[in-house]
Amino acid sequence: MKSLEDLRQLRDSARQMLYLREGGGKIEIVIGMATCGIAAGARETLVAIMQELEQLCMPNVVIKQTGCVGLCDQEPLVDVTFPGEARVTYGKVDAEQAKRIIADHVVNNQIVREWVVER
């Protein structure tokens, strides 16, 4: 550091990295990948979501995994969150349902109400 401007640039760079790491400005999809989720088919759901997003070339979507959230009877669970909006949780999501969630909710911002789980 040689100047105050160098320090500001370092700060701005660190903020940008934190923003990106937290999925800033992007649609976030979280899949339950605890033992209960995996046993219920979450791996297949995750693969289907990843393939669908890759096929659609959607760089504005971040996929994350989480552990058990206490709704084991609803696994595989998939959360979809748009920036600035409330999280929507889908339950018992198989690979085919995952494709519809991507098409309807992620691409067209239309919630698939029949699969929503209240948390």
Secondary structure, DSSP 8 states (H G I E B T S, - for coil): --SHHHHHHHHHHHHHHHHHHTTTTSEEEEEE-SHHHHHTTHHHHHHHHHHHHHHHT-TTEEEEEE---S-GGG-S-EEEE-TTS--EEE-S--HHHHHHHIIIIIIT----GGGB---
